[in-house]
């Protein structure tokens, strides 16, 4: 037994060495595994880093593209800005030129206005002077017409009166040419008397004070119709009027206007029964009155002659009168601040219209 102990020791020693080596190998293996794990971890980290790097590169490229686009947009904006700048500079120069032209125009306008004001002042003084002369002349003419009318009426009355006395005093009755001549004298004297009375009435219109009162125009027409009662009954005329206004006017003038227009319609009546219609309508700040008839009518080309004193469209042999009634009406209407005219009219008859300010009660 003692003889075999060395071999057992060597075996034990070998086993210990092998065990030690095995442990070393295991430790190496474990270290290798750890290294491999660390390597794999590093590899994963590198892969993640690589992916992150790629993402960063992609983001960088995108940002680069955006920066390039932004640069292009900035360049475009700069180009637009330069273009707008040039436009603004051009507009400023144009505006500056316009301002200069405007100032020049304003200066020219100011000089023209000053010159116009001087001329207006001169013309105003001239007009005032002319108006004073015209007023003086009108007053003198009215005074002359009044005096002449008064002075002429007396000899005319004598001619008519003594001619009638001469006829009445004759023991024999005048016949033939003698009667015709004497009729001419009396008729001419009566017409002259009517002309003088109308001329006197016309001259008084401008001198008479325009005192106004509230007047019901229905009552004014009634009074005018009453004044013409005989000729209305004689002609069987129909006078129609309704819903006329109340205005502040000169009563006698308004009655005379309606009387003249109605009498004019009756004078120039047709073969039909005379029909005269009077109406009124408000128009803004005035009233428009209408007097329409079914008479012989008036050619509108003579409309301007109707209101001129002593103008006649027919001979005195066909229609009696002095031709002053419409002229008197015109002057009375104008004294109230209105207008009168012949309305263009299709068909038979005529239509006279006049306006009066709306000074209502």
BELVEN-V197015 format. One record per residue. N is the residue number from 1. RES is the residue in one letter. SS is DSSP state (@ for helix, = for strand, . for the rest). PHI is phi in whole degrees, -180 to 180 (NA if undefined). PSI is psi in whole degrees, 0 to 359 (none if undefined). Layout:
BEGIN
n: [N;N]
res: [RES;RES]
ss: [SS;SS]
phi: [PHI;PHI]
psi: [PSI;PSI]
END
This chain:
BEGIN
n: [1;2;3;4;5;6;7;8;9;10;11;12;13;14;15;16;17;18;19;20;21;22;23;24;25;26;27;28;29;30;31;32;33;34;35;36;37;38;39;40;41;42;43;44;45;46;47;48;49;50;51;52;53;54;55;56;57;58;59;60;61;62;63;64;65;66;67;68;69;70;71;72;73;74;75;76;77;78;79;80;81;82;83;84;85;86;87;88;89;90;91;92;93;94;95;96;97;98;99;100;101;102;103;104;105;106;107;108;109;110;111;112;113;114;115;116;117;118;119;120;121;122;123;124;125;126;127;128;129;130;131;132;133;134;135;136;137;138;139;140;141;142;143;144;145;146;147;148;149;150;151;152;153;154;155;156;157;158;159;160;161;162;163;164;165;166;167;168;169;170;171;172;173;174;175;176;177;178;179;180;181;182;183;184;185;186;187;188;189;190;191;192;193;194;195;196;197;198;199;200;201;202;203;204;205;206;207;208;209;210;211;212;213;214;215;216;217;218;219;220;221;222;223;224;225;226;227;228;229;230;231;232;233;234;235;236;237;238;239;240;241;242;243;244;245;246;247;248;249;250;251;252;253;254;255;256;257;258;259;260;261;262;263;264;265;266;267;268;269;270;271;272;273;274;275;276;277;278;279;280;281;282;283;284;285;286;287;288;289;290;291;292;293;294;295;296;297;298;299;300;301;302;303;304;305;306;307;308;309;310;311;312;313;314;315;316;317;318;319;320;321;322;323;324;325;326;327;328;329;330;331;332;333;334;335;336;337;338;339;340;341;342;343;344;345;346;347;348;349;350;351;352;353;354;355;356;357;358;359;360;361]
res: [X;X;X;X;X;X;X;X;X;X;X;X;X;X;X;X;X;X;X;X;X;X;X;X;X;X;X;X;X;X;X;X;X;X;X;X;X;X;X;X;X;X;X;X;X;X;X;X;X;X;X;X;X;X;X;X;X;X;X;X;X;X;X;X;X;X;X;X;X;X;X;X;X;X;X;X;X;X;X;X;X;X;X;X;X;X;X;X;X;X;X;X;X;X;X;X;X;X;X;X;X;X;X;X;X;X;X;X;X;X;X;X;X;X;X;X;X;X;X;X;X;X;X;X;X;X;X;X;X;X;X;X;X;X;X;X;X;X;X;X;X;X;X;X;X;X;X;X;X;X;X;X;X;X;X;X;X;X;X;X;X;X;X;X;X;X;X;X;X;X;X;X;X;X;X;X;X;X;X;X;X;X;X;X;X;X;X;X;X;X;X;X;X;X;X;X;X;X;X;X;X;X;X;X;X;X;X;X;X;X;X;X;X;X;X;X;X;X;X;X;X;X;X;X;X;X;X;X;X;X;X;X;X;X;X;X;X;X;X;X;X;X;X;X;X;X;X;X;X;X;X;X;X;X;X;X;X;X;X;X;X;X;X;X;X;X;X;X;X;X;X;X;X;X;X;X;X;X;X;X;X;X;X;X;X;X;X;X;X;X;X;X;X;X;X;X;X;X;X;X;X;X;X;X;X;X;X;X;X;X;X;X;X;X;X;X;X;X;X;X;X;X;X;X;X;X;X;X;X;X;X;X;X;X;X;X;X;X;X;X;X;X;X;X;X;X;X;X;X;X;X;X;X;X;X;X;X;X;X;X;X]
ss: [.;@;@;@;@;@;@;@;@;@;@;@;@;@;@;@;@;@;@;@;@;@;@;@;@;@;@;@;@;@;@;@;@;@;@;@;@;@;@;@;@;@;@;@;@;@;@;@;@;@;@;@;@;@;@;@;@;@;@;@;@;@;@;@;@;@;@;@;@;@;@;@;@;@;@;@;@;@;@;@;@;@;@;@;@;@;@;@;@;@;@;@;@;@;@;@;@;@;@;@;@;@;@;@;@;@;@;@;@;@;@;@;@;@;@;@;@;@;@;@;@;@;@;@;@;@;@;@;@;@;@;@;@;@;@;@;@;@;@;@;@;@;@;@;@;@;@;@;@;@;@;@;@;@;@;@;@;@;@;@;@;@;@;@;@;@;@;@;@;.;.;.;.;.;.;@;@;@;@;@;@;@;@;@;@;@;@;@;@;@;@;@;@;@;@;@;@;@;@;@;@;@;@;@;@;@;@;.;.;.;.;.;=;=;=;=;@;@;@;@;@;@;@;@;@;@;@;.;@;@;@;@;@;@;@;.;.;=;=;=;=;.;.;.;.;=;=;=;=;.;@;@;@;@;@;@;@;@;@;@;@;@;@;@;@;@;@;.;.;.;.;.;.;.;=;=;=;=;=;=;=;=;=;.;.;=;=;=;=;=;=;=;=;.;.;.;.;.;.;@;@;@;@;@;@;.;.;.;.;.;.;.;.;.;.;.;.;.;.;.;.;.;.;.;@;@;@;@;@;@;@;@;@;@;@;.;.;.;.;=;=;=;=;.;.;.;.;.;.;.;=;=;=;=;=;=;=;.;.;=;.]
phi: [NA;-67;-73;-99;-64;-61;-64;-66;-66;-64;-65;-62;-65;-65;-64;-66;-64;-62;-64;-66;-66;-62;-64;-64;-63;-65;-65;-64;-62;-63;-63;-64;-60;-61;-62;-63;-63;-62;-63;-62;-63;-65;-61;-62;-63;-64;-62;-63;-63;-63;-63;-62;-63;-62;-61;-63;-62;-61;-61;-62;-63;-62;-64;-61;-63;-63;-63;-63;-65;-63;-64;-62;-62;-63;-63;-63;-63;-63;-63;-62;-62;-63;-64;-65;-61;-63;-63;-63;-63;-64;-65;-62;-63;-63;-63;-62;-65;-65;-62;-63;-64;-62;-63;-65;-65;-64;-66;-63;-64;-62;-63;-64;-64;-62;-64;-65;-60;-63;-66;-64;-62;-63;-66;-62;-64;-64;-63;-61;-63;-64;-63;-63;-64;-67;-61;-62;-65;-63;-63;-65;-65;-63;-65;-64;-62;-65;-65;-62;-64;-63;-69;-82;-66;-62;-64;-66;-61;-66;-62;-66;-63;-70;-65;-69;-64;-62;-66;-68;-82;-69;-77;-110;-85;-72;-138;66;-63;-60;-66;-63;-65;-66;-62;-60;-62;-66;-64;-63;-66;-66;-65;-63;-63;-65;-62;-66;-65;-67;-64;-65;-63;-64;-69;-72;-60;-72;-94;-75;-68;-88;-88;-111;-150;-72;-125;-82;-67;-63;-69;-64;-66;-59;-67;-63;-64;-63;-66;-106;-58;-65;-70;-67;-66;-63;-92;56;-73;-108;-108;-116;-156;-167;54;-87;-81;-109;-135;-87;-146;-86;-58;-63;-64;-66;-60;-65;-61;-63;-63;-65;-70;-67;-62;-64;-65;-69;-65;-103;-81;-95;-75;-76;-63;-60;-134;-121;-117;-115;-142;-149;-139;-73;-136;57;-103;-150;-108;-110;-103;-132;-125;-113;-136;-112;-79;-75;82;-134;-64;-64;-67;-100;-59;-71;-83;-62;-102;-92;-60;65;-87;-128;-96;-131;-72;-69;-72;-87;-133;-74;125;-101;77;-119;-60;-70;-64;-64;-60;-60;-67;-67;-63;-67;-63;-89;87;-110;-137;-136;-159;-93;-82;-56;-146;-92;95;-74;84;-140;-133;-100;-129;-148;-118;-139;-58;-85;-93;-74;-70]
psi: [322;335;329;3;321;319;321;323;316;321;316;320;318;319;321;320;315;320;321;318;321;318;321;317;319;318;321;318;315;319;320;317;317;317;318;319;315;321;315;320;317;321;315;319;319;319;316;319;320;316;318;320;318;317;317;318;317;314;320;316;318;316;321;316;317;318;319;317;318;323;316;316;321;319;318;318;319;319;314;320;315;320;314;324;316;319;317;317;317;317;321;316;318;316;320;318;319;320;317;315;320;316;319;318;318;321;317;319;319;315;318;320;318;316;319;317;319;315;320;318;316;314;324;317;320;316;318;318;315;319;320;316;320;317;316;317;318;318;319;319;317;319;319;316;320;312;315;320;315;315;328;337;323;308;328;317;323;319;314;313;310;330;320;321;322;317;317;331;344;135;335;155;130;140;165;222;322;314;321;316;316;322;322;317;311;316;316;320;320;319;320;320;318;319;317;318;320;320;320;317;319;318;330;335;316;335;340;135;134;84;130;155;160;122;131;115;337;319;325;317;321;318;319;318;321;321;335;24;318;311;330;316;320;319;355;40;149;118;120;127;148;152;47;151;174;124;160;109;176;112;308;326;315;317;318;321;310;320;317;318;321;316;323;318;321;323;316;48;160;192;342;164;127;134;118;125;127;129;169;144;136;138;99;248;22;167;140;121;147;135;105;142;174;33;204;346;169;131;124;341;343;12;322;337;342;326;13;136;133;16;132;143;348;159;156;340;329;317;124;166;168;349;29;351;314;327;320;316;317;316;323;319;316;329;335;358;20;189;155;143;166;123;132;136;129;138;190;161;183;159;115;137;148;156;152;141;149;68;79;161;none]
END
